[in-house]
Each structure stands twice: as structure tokens, then as C-alpha cells.
């Protein structure tokens, strides 16, 4: 079974890109899922420590059986 999740990163002008965390998608209604809602969710979880303009995410898939994270450009 596969799970959709989002990896969050922020851009630090001095240090470059930093991984913040990964959140699994739990919403059942696909109409509620859009880029803005995902960013707001990430900002809510991460808090005010990071400037939201520097926060971005990538969608990944997690194989529930193995825990392997599959990135969009990764071949199966």
C-alpha cells in the first residue's frame, strides 16, 4: 500500500536548502487538497521559526510495507 506525503524544506540564504520534516496526507476529500492548503499545514506544524516565504514542499510516496520514500523522479 502507498501513502502520499509531503517533504518540507526551507531555504537558508547562507546554508542552502534544509530538510524540515515529512507529513503524510490524511485528508480523504481530494477537493480540500491544494498547494496553498499543504503550505499552510506545513507552516502550522513547523511554526513561526521559519519564514513561510522560504518554505516549500515536494510530494512523495511512502511504501507502507517497507517504509521506502519514493520521490517523483525516482524509478520504482
C-alpha positions in Angstrom: 0.0 0.0 0.0 1.2 3.5 -0.8 0.8 6.7 1.2 1.1 10.2 -0.2 3.2 12.5 1.9 5.0 15.9 1.6 8.6 16.6 2.4 9.1 20.2 3.7 12.2 22.2 3.1 13.3 25.8 3.8 15.9 27.9 2.0 18.5 29.5 4.2 20.4 32.2 2.3 23.7 31.1 4.0 23.3 27.3 4.3 21.1 26.5 1.3 18.2 24.1 1.4 17.4 22.3 4.7 15.0 19.4 5.2 12.4 20.2 7.9 10.2 17.1 8.0 7.7 14.9 6.3 3.9 14.9 6.8 1.6 12.1 5.5 -1.6 13.2 3.7 -4.5 12.2 5.8 -7.4 14.1 4.2 -10.0 12.0 2.5 -11.6 14.7 0.4 -9.3 15.5 -2.6 -11.1 18.8 -3.2 -9.5 20.1 0.1 -6.0 19.3 -1.1 -4.2 22.1 -3.0 -0.8 23.7 -2.8 -1.9 26.5 -0.5 -3.5 24.1 2.0 -0.4 22.0 2.1 1.8 25.1 2.7 -0.5 26.3 5.4 -0.4 22.9 7.0 3.4 22.8 6.9 3.6 26.3 8.4 1.2 25.4 11.2 3.3 22.3 12.1 6.7 24.0 11.8 5.6 27.2 13.5 6.9 30.7 13.2 10.6 29.8 13.4 10.8 29.7 9.6 9.7 32.5 7.2 6.8 30.9 5.2 8.2 32.5 2.0 11.2 30.3 2.3 9.2 27.1 3.0 8.5 24.7 0.1 7.5 21.1 -0.3 7.7 18.1 -2.6 5.1 15.4 -2.9 6.5 11.9 -2.3 5.0 8.4 -1.9 5.8 6.1 1.0 5.6 2.4 0.6 3.7 1.4 3.8 5.2 -2.1 3.8 8.9 -1.1 3.5 8.9 2.5 4.7 10.7 3.4 1.5 10.2 7.0 0.3 9.7 7.3 -3.4 10.5 10.7 -4.9 8.7 11.8 -8.1 11.8 11.3 -10.3 12.8 8.0 -8.7 12.1 4.9 -10.7 10.4 2.0 -9.0 
